[in-house]
């Protein structure tokens, strides 16, 4: 818990210091920390901002799926994992040497 609290302080300070208050990577980090702290409402606010800014990033869809998993919403957990898979498969189709995409596809399939 202490490390999560400390991490949250660092991320919040970085967001405060930046001119762009909606830095996607920092918001993603903060959402993950909030999920680990079980502060689901704050996590969801950050995740919604992230997905609104970039709905084509599979990592953000996986983060949204993780949120719904914590809420016990299996339907939306499955839906957003499927969306992450669709985005990854499109990426892999464009470059069939993309080992990272292939690994992520396998990881998502193993979690469903």
C-alpha positions as CSV (number, residue, x, y, z in Angstrom):
1,X,0.0,0.0,0.0
2,X,2.8,2.4,0.9
3,X,4.4,2.0,-2.5
4,X,1.1,2.6,-4.3
5,X,0.6,5.7,-2.3
6,X,4.1,6.9,-3.1
7,X,3.6,6.1,-6.8
8,X,0.4,8.0,-6.8
9,X,2.0,11.1,-5.3
10,X,4.7,11.0,-8.0
11,X,2.3,10.6,-10.9
12,X,0.0,13.3,-9.6
13,X,3.0,15.6,-9.2
14,X,4.0,14.9,-12.8
15,X,0.5,15.6,-14.1
16,X,0.5,18.8,-12.1
17,X,3.8,19.9,-13.5
18,X,2.9,19.2,-17.2
19,X,1.2,21.7,-19.3
20,X,-0.9,18.9,-20.8
21,X,-3.0,17.7,-17.9
22,X,-4.3,14.8,-19.9
23,X,-1.0,13.0,-20.6
24,X,-2.2,9.5,-21.6
25,X,0.7,7.5,-20.2
26,X,0.5,9.2,-16.8
27,X,-3.3,8.8,-16.7
28,X,-2.9,5.2,-17.5
29,X,-0.3,4.8,-14.7
30,X,-2.6,6.6,-12.3
31,X,-5.6,4.5,-13.3
32,X,-3.6,1.3,-12.7
33,X,-2.5,2.6,-9.2
34,X,-6.1,3.5,-8.4
35,X,-7.3,0.0,-9.4
36,X,-4.7,-1.5,-7.1
37,X,-5.9,0.8,-4.3
38,X,-9.5,-0.2,-5.0
39,X,-10.4,3.5,-5.8
40,X,-12.5,2.4,-8.7
41,X,-14.4,5.6,-9.4
42,X,-11.1,7.6,-9.8
43,X,-9.7,4.8,-12.0
44,X,-12.8,4.8,-14.2
45,X,-12.6,8.6,-14.7
46,X,-9.0,8.4,-15.9
47,X,-9.7,5.3,-18.1
48,X,-12.6,7.1,-19.7
49,X,-10.4,10.1,-20.5
50,X,-7.7,7.8,-22.0
51,X,-10.1,5.9,-24.2
52,X,-11.8,9.1,-25.4
53,X,-8.3,10.4,-26.4
54,X,-7.1,7.2,-28.0
55,X,-9.6,4.4,-28.6
56,X,-7.3,2.5,-30.9
57,X,-4.7,1.5,-28.3
58,X,-5.1,-2.1,-27.2
59,X,-3.5,-1.4,-23.8
60,X,-6.2,1.1,-22.9
61,X,-8.9,-1.4,-23.9
62,X,-7.2,-4.0,-21.7
63,X,-7.2,-1.5,-18.8
64,X,-10.9,-0.9,-19.3
65,X,-11.5,-4.6,-19.3
66,X,-9.5,-4.9,-16.1
67,X,-11.8,-2.2,-14.5
68,X,-14.9,-4.1,-15.5
69,X,-13.4,-7.3,-14.1
70,X,-13.0,-5.6,-10.7
71,X,-16.6,-4.6,-10.9
72,X,-17.8,-8.1,-11.6
73,X,-19.1,-7.1,-15.1
74,X,-18.1,-10.2,-17.1
75,X,-20.0,-9.0,-20.2
76,X,-18.0,-5.7,-20.5
77,X,-14.8,-7.4,-19.4
78,X,-15.2,-9.8,-22.3
79,X,-16.3,-7.1,-24.7
80,X,-13.3,-4.9,-24.1
81,X,-10.9,-7.8,-24.2
82,X,-12.4,-8.7,-27.6
83,X,-11.9,-5.1,-28.7
84,X,-8.3,-5.3,-27.6
85,X,-7.9,-8.5,-29.6
86,X,-9.5,-6.9,-32.7
87,X,-7.0,-4.0,-32.5
88,X,-4.0,-6.4,-32.0
89,X,-5.1,-8.6,-34.8
90,X,-5.3,-5.6,-37.1
91,X,-1.8,-4.6,-36.0
92,X,-0.5,-8.1,-36.6
93,X,-2.2,-8.3,-40.0
94,X,-0.3,-5.1,-41.0
95,X,3.0,-6.6,-39.8
96,X,3.0,-10.4,-39.4
97,X,6.5,-10.1,-37.8
98,X,5.2,-8.2,-34.9
99,X,6.0,-10.6,-32.1
100,X,4.8,-8.3,-29.4
101,X,1.3,-8.2,-31.0
102,X,1.3,-12.0,-31.3
103,X,2.3,-12.4,-27.6
104,X,-0.4,-10.0,-26.5
105,X,-3.0,-11.8,-28.5
106,X,-2.0,-15.1,-26.9
107,X,-2.1,-13.4,-23.4
108,X,-5.6,-12.1,-23.9
109,X,-6.8,-15.5,-25.2
110,X,-5.4,-17.2,-22.2
111,X,-7.3,-14.8,-19.9
112,X,-10.7,-15.3,-21.5
